[in-house]
């Protein structure tokens, strides 16, 4: 399939899995650091790609937006107003998008994976949910949650009740992910990325696993953006070169080094 060519001046930033609004004592710190990060990039950024799960859940009601999301949304709106493209990929905690995200905030929403030409590279971007073999039940659930009719029916529930139900689902999903994430599953994501690279992509970006890594097979690159939640990971693409970082406000970002892998074997 021909990749769409996207002309973007400036550095491209990629981040995922901030889970803003999650019920943890240190969640306010993730929010402050994320806002500092967003506010630091307008002068150098051509685009920001959010690879899902920016919030602990997103259900867009016509007249109800969670107040604890306001500061992050405001920073993203300011970023878009300064001419930086903001792309939002649906994750497993992003249940229902609507016109507030696209029209009011000016974001570009991607419900699934995208392959585009960026800086002369064929780049595949996806949150990463549903790729693991054992995720059969989740893939069925995903179809139900993303169904427009089901979403419309859900939004008939009073917002307070709907938000409470979504919070319970998010907590269950997050705990399941933390419980079952292992090196075997991390390697399964790596194998998925390698398959895409072998089919013609030059760079693959995933999130979802909360495991940050940058792997190279010669000129081919797989980057998992890890998680902003607690780890403050993000990636950059500049001049066709991918780099992986850890951010802390007021400090020089720490680079996470790439791992060179054997081009003649599998991903391990």
N, C-alpha and C positions, 0 to 999 in steps of 0.2 A: 504494500500500500504506500502511495506517495505521501511523504510527510509534508504537512503544511509549513511553508516558510514564514517565519516571524521575524520582522525587522525591529530589533530592540537595541537602542543605543545605551551604552553604559553597562555596568556590572549587573549580573542577575543573582539575586539572593533566593535561597530555597530553605524553608523551615517547615516543621511539622510537629504535631502532637504536643501542643502547649497545654491542652485541657484546662483552659481558663474557666474558673467557676467550680472546679472540683473541690469537694469538702475536705481539704487538708489544711493543717495549720500554716504550712509554708506556701500555700497557693497564692497569697497576696504578693509574695516575693517573685514568683514566676511572672505575675502580671506586671509588676514594676520593671523587671528586667526586660520583658518583651516590649513594653512601651518605649523604654530607653533605646532598645535595639532598633525599633521601627523609626523612631525620631532621629536616629543617627545616620540613616542611609539615604535620604532623599538626594543629596548632592552627588552621590556616586552611582545610584541605582537606576537602571533602565526598567527593571521589573522585579517584583516580589512574587514568588510562587509558594503558596501555602498548601502543603501536601496533606491536608486533612486534619481533623481533630484539633482545630484551633481552640475550640471551646469543648467543655466536657460533654455538652450536647447542644445541637442547634435545631430548634423547631421554630419556624418563623410564623408567628401569629400576626394578623393584620394590624392590631393595635396594642401589642404587648411585646416589649423587648426587655430582657432581664437587665436590671439596673447595674449589676456587677459586671456586665459586658461592655458598659458604655465607654469606659476609658480606652479600651483596646479598639473598639469600633471607631471612636473619634480619631485616634491616631492613624488608623488605616484610611479613613476618609481624607484626612489631611495629606497623606502620602499620595493618594489618587489625584487629589486636587493639584498637587505639584507636578503632575505629569508622569508619575511612575505607574506602570501597569501593575495591578494587583490581581493575581489569579488565585482562585480558591477551588481546590479539589475536594470533592466530597469524600469524607472518611466514614468509618463505621460509627462515629458519634455525631455525624452531620445528617440529621434525619430528613429535613425538609427546608429547602431554600425557597425564596420568594423574591418579589420585586424590591424589598428593602435592601438586600445585599447588592443586587445588580443596579438598580436605578438610583437609589438614595446614596449608597456608598460608592458606586462606580466600580465594583469588582466584576471580574469575568469568572463565571462559575463553570466548572468542568465536572459533570456527574460521574465520569469514569476516567480511564486512562487516555493519555494524549501522546502522540508522537509528532514532534515539530522540528524544524530546522532552526537551530539557534547558533549563532556565531560560527556558521559553517559546519556544525555537527548535527547529526541526526540524534535527537534526544527524546527518550521515552520517560514520561512522568506519570506516577500513579501512587495513591496512598498505600496500597499493598494489601488491603483487607480481602479475604476470600481466596488468596492464592494457595494457602496451605492445604494439603490433601485432606486433612481431617476436618476441614471447615465446611463439611457438607450441609449441616443444619444451618450454619450462618448464611451460606449462599441462598438457601431457601428463604430465610428470614429477611435477608437483604432485598429480595424481590418484593416481599410484602411491604417492607418499610418504605421502599422507593416508589411504590405504586401511587400515582396521583390521586386515585379515588380513595384509597386507604388513608392517605395524608389529609385529604379534604374532610373525611369523616372524623379523623382524630382531632382536627382543629375545631370541630363542633363541641368538643369537651371544653369546659371552662379552663382558661389558661392556667390558673393555679393548680388544678387537678392534673392537667396535661403535663405541666412542667414537673410536678412531683413524680408522675409515672415515668417520664423520660429520665429523671434523675436516678430512679431505681434501676432502670435498664442500663444506663451508663455505668453505674457502680458495678453491676453484675458483669458487664462486658469487660470493664477495666480489670477487675479481680481475676477473671478467667484468663485474660491475656498475661497478667503477671504470673499466674500460677503455672501456666503451661509453656511459657517461653523458655527455650532451651537452645543450646548450641546446635542441636540437630535441626530445629526449626529455623534458626538464623541461617544455617547452611542451605536450607531449602529455599529461602528467599534469594540467597546467592545463586543457586542453581537456576531459578526463574530468571534472574537478571542475565546470567551467562547465556541462557537460551535466546533471550531477546538480542543480546549482543551478537550472537552467532547468526541471527537472522537479518542483521543489517544495521541495528542501532549502534551508535558510537558511544553513547552515554545512557545509563539507566539510573533514574532516581526513584527510590521507594522511601516510605516512612513506616509507620504502624508498629514495627517491631520494638521500638524504643532502644535499639542497639545501633549506635553510630559506627559506621565503617566506610572506608574508602579503599576499594580493591581495583587493581589494574591487571589486565591481561594484555601486555604490550600497549597498544594505543587505545584499547577498549577499557571503559571505566564503569564501575558500579559504585554508586554512593547511596548509602542509607543515611538519611538525615537524623536518625536517632530520635531524640525527644527534647523539645524545649523544657518540658516538665522536669524539673530538678537538674537537668544536665546542660541546658542552654546551648544545645547544638544547632548549628546552621551550616549551610554550604554556600559556596559562591561559584559562579561560572563567569570567567573573564578571559577574553582571547581564546575561547575554546578549552580552557584549562579549568578542571574542577579542583576545588580545595575545600577541606572540611575543618570547621572551627568550633571553639567553645567561647561563648561570650560572657563577660561580666562587666557591668557598668563601671566606668572609670578605669578600666584596666585594658591593656593591650590584648586583643583576642589570642587565644592559644590555638595553634594549629595541630590538628590530629593527623598524624602521618599516614600516607597511603601504604598499603601492603601490595607488593608485587607478587602476582600469582603465576603459576605455570601455565603457559598458553597451550601446552601439549597435553594437558590432562583436564580433570574436572576442576570445580571451583575451590576445592579444599587445599 
